[in-house]
């Protein structure tokens, strides 16, 4: 025959198990992606073409060919899309490029 304390412990554990089954845990939704922001390089008449390419390569994950194409586009059209990222990183790029005396802006991507 089971000890009364033992039976009470079994009853408590059964009640806890039943309670856990009865109330399902709330479903967590996956985190929403951050809205995209465009980082745009603007042309200027001050900086040397090769220096701009070097700064782009230093501050972004772009390779030499990509940096060269974007520098050329900014030179020919006035502006070029460097990359798309989240707002905080885009703002950081604006500050970093400004410290290198290059004009870069960030704007929310409407797409």
C-alpha positions in Angstrom: 0.0 0.0 0.0 1.3 3.5 -0.9 2.3 6.0 1.7 -0.3 9.0 2.0 2.5 11.5 1.3 3.6 9.5 -1.8 0.0 9.5 -3.1 -0.3 13.2 -2.5 2.9 13.8 -4.5 1.6 11.7 -7.4 -1.7 13.6 -7.3 0.2 16.9 -7.4 2.3 15.9 -10.4 -0.7 14.5 -12.2 -2.6 17.8 -11.6 0.4 19.8 -12.9 0.7 17.6 -16.0 -3.0 17.9 -16.7 -2.9 21.7 -16.3 0.0 21.9 -18.8 -1.9 19.9 -21.3 -5.1 22.0 -20.9 -3.5 25.4 -21.5 -1.5 25.5 -24.7 1.5 27.8 -24.8 1.0 30.9 -26.9 2.5 30.6 -30.4 5.4 33.0 -31.0 5.4 34.6 -34.4 8.7 34.8 -36.2 10.4 38.2 -36.0 9.4 40.6 -38.8 12.1 41.7 -41.2 13.3 45.3 -40.8 12.1 47.6 -43.5 14.8 48.1 -46.2 16.7 51.4 -46.6 18.6 52.5 -49.6 22.1 53.9 -49.3 22.8 56.3 -52.2 26.2 57.7 -53.3 26.1 61.2 -54.7 28.5 62.6 -57.2 30.8 65.5 -56.2 33.5 67.5 -58.0 35.9 67.3 -55.1 36.9 63.6 -54.6 39.1 61.7 -57.0 37.5 58.7 -58.8 39.9 56.2 -57.4 39.6 57.5 -53.8 35.8 57.1 -54.0 36.3 53.4 -55.1 38.7 52.8 -52.2 36.3 54.3 -49.6 33.4 52.2 -50.9 35.5 49.1 -50.7 36.7 50.0 -47.2 33.2 50.8 -45.8 31.0 48.3 -47.6 31.1 44.6 -48.6 31.2 45.6 -52.3 34.2 44.3 -54.3 36.3 46.5 -56.6 34.2 45.9 -59.7 30.9 46.7 -57.9 32.5 49.8 -56.3 33.8 51.0 -59.7 30.4 50.6 -61.4 28.6 52.5 -58.7 31.2 55.3 -58.7 30.9 55.5 -62.5 27.1 55.6 -62.3 27.2 58.4 -59.6 29.6 60.3 -61.8 27.5 60.0 -64.9 24.0 60.4 -63.4 24.5 62.3 -60.2 23.7 59.4 -57.8 24.0 55.6 -57.5 22.4 53.0 -55.3 25.2 51.5 -53.2 23.3 48.9 -51.2 20.1 48.2 -49.3 20.1 47.5 -45.6 18.2 48.3 -42.4 17.8 51.8 -41.1 20.4 51.8 -38.4 23.1 50.4 -40.7 22.1 52.9 -43.4 22.5 55.7 -41.0 25.9 54.4 -39.9 27.0 54.3 -43.6 25.9 58.0 -44.0 28.1 58.9 -41.0 31.1 56.8 -42.1 31.1 58.2 -45.6 30.7 61.8 -44.3 33.8 61.2 -42.2 35.6 60.4 -45.5 34.2 63.5 -47.1 31.8 61.7 -49.4 28.1 62.4 -49.7 25.9 59.4 -49.1 22.2 59.6 -48.1 19.8 57.0 -46.8 16.1 56.8 -47.7 13.4 54.2 -47.0 13.0 51.8 -49.9 9.4 51.9 -51.1 9.5 48.4 -52.7 
